């Protein structure tokens, strides 16, 4: 967006923060052309990220993002969001500066991680890639419509070990004191880093709004402090530039919580890097200091609640899982479910991920708004299971009995994405996958010489 009209109070704020000369360079950057980025999904890459990027360098004009090992700039004209690889979840389109926060979080396989304000899912999907499908990732979004978008992105990128919740901060801190190894808080902010691409963000900015956002971030941080284990990592980030929402908020938090130490602070300025800018602070909670008892509900009370609810839960979903295993025996002989338990919501059957130490289960979700309770396996239809689209995107092509794979420019790929039927080969029967270069796009069912298309109607392309 050229010739951005910035509020006078904002200009004065940045001059006071940066000094006149650097502020002039900063303010001029708003009139520069935007840059665009994508981040490869390790859960989908069939070859090393660098090799995958090299293969796409020509059509997408990719260049590495320095602060993210899976991130690349792309040419806007290449439109990777329209490519079948995007439908298959090979990458997530994300502003390059925003990739810095989850990179600094550095989540590990097997950990318990919270993405506190997660929609639309850029940081959640980046964290999931770092976890490599192992451990438990809870992605929370307080706004229901945004939680739905978050769930859709979790599904598209084939994430098995994520639960999407739709809860207020106090609801989570009451349930999960000293529970998480790492917490990502990309805090709701005044959005000064959005000015170049969003005119509404400029119109909504005011000094009063900055103060409100700073206060709200401080409140959310209080709940994050309760939920982090001693020794755990908290990463706080914003896409804004003022000190009130960034350094001042962190300084106040650390002053009030001596058990937290600042390990690293990074600022990406748009006049210095190719990106819209971002603020990131990484903090560690030491083993000394505040204990779980400082939470609204102590850890012991949480365990008692879970035991009580578990005792009253219905019998395991034996019949439903028998239908799933019958389907998997025929269609997915190479597929294995990880640690977890089945949940049924109406006709929908989910697999709720567990920690191997048994510290999390279905009882922990009782009474909590949940947008996506794990991996959607399928829907119960009388005496059979119809596989979910999420399951197709969460498996590898080699897990399936049969796969019909095509290059991205094949007419069959375009036809499948339009929802059309494809001709079947003689050896194909029952459920199988349609894929682009070996990346599953969705289910098809072979019958009567045809592959019936089971791509959800809402994902079909009609142009």
Secondary structure, DSSP 8 states (H G I E B T S, - for coil): --S----HHHHHHHHHHH-HHHHHHHHHGGGS---EEEEE-TTT-SS-HHHHHHHHHHHH--EE-TT-TTEEEE-GGG-GGGSHHHHTTSEEE--GGGHHHHHHH---TT-EEEETT-TT-HHHHHHHHHHTT-SEEEEE-SSHHHHHHHHHHHHHTT-SSEEEE---HHHHHHH-TT-EEEEEEE-----GGGTTT-HHHHHH--HHHHHHHHHHHHHHHHHHHHHEEEEEEEEEEES---TTTTHHHHHHHHHH-TTEEEEEEEEE-TTTSSSS-EEEEEEEE-SSS--GGGSSS-HHHHHHHHHHHHHTS----HHHHHHHHHHHHHH-TT----SEEEEEETTEEEEEE--TTS---GGGGTTS-EEE-SEEEEEEETTEEEE-HHHHHHS-GGGSS-EEEE-TT-HHHHHHHTT--EE--TT--EEEEEEETTEEEEEEEEETTEEEE-S-GGG----
